[in-house]
Amino acid sequence: MIFYFSGTGNSLYVAQKLSRELDEPLCAMADTLQANQYTYELADEERIGFVFPVYFYTVPTLVTDFIRNLRLSGREKPYIFTVMTCGGQTGQAGRILDRLLFRQRLDLAYQAAVVLPDNFVPLLTVPDTRRQQALFTAADQDLAEIIGQLRSHASGDFNRKKGTAPSLLTAFAAPFYRRGHKTRKFTVTDACTHCRLCADICPEKTIVIQSGKPVWQKERCTWCLACLHRCPVQAIQHGRTTRGKQRYVNPNVVWPSKGNNA
């Protein structure tokens, strides 16, 4: 079983590739949270994977909530791995995940990460098409190696994307995420066509439609930016810094039939 969370498709791309190559089913963390389904009976020698994006060099709140509720049962301990996606470095996200799992009496046997196009447009711009393609090619090469290691149940820390000072990266940036991820800066312009896609794909059901337009009904969200990037007319903004900026959706993914983003 591979549990995944993805806002713009990068982690979904990795999860789908792992699922195909390892013959493991996929399960969206967001769907599980919405259904309050956290208990899973494991088969012998089953692999359990966690695939998710790194935000501010830490673990997204949705992933944290999912793991805190997760209950796995079986005759033997499963082989647990994670493959994280990031725009450059992961910092100490893998170590944080390890601690979360340990509190659930689960052991993280393997961790790795791949770099894919960064798309946190409130702070930066999306890489151009040429740079994106270079990142996809490099990620596929990394994934081929990762898949080989997972097939042999390799054990250890294989994450080469932590950065030169991962502890400092996380110590500096993670507090901004923990204190941030507020929804008050999300707005919608008159370009909105009332398609309701943003509400449908929001992994935490933060968005409701009122008078035909989206309203963020919670003070905070996990900040996946799926609503902003996947709006077909770019009607959703996050403050002033996203105006006029290119949006991003991984072009290589097949979205689940339910349309969920996670």
Disulfide bonds with the S-S distance in Angstrom:
none
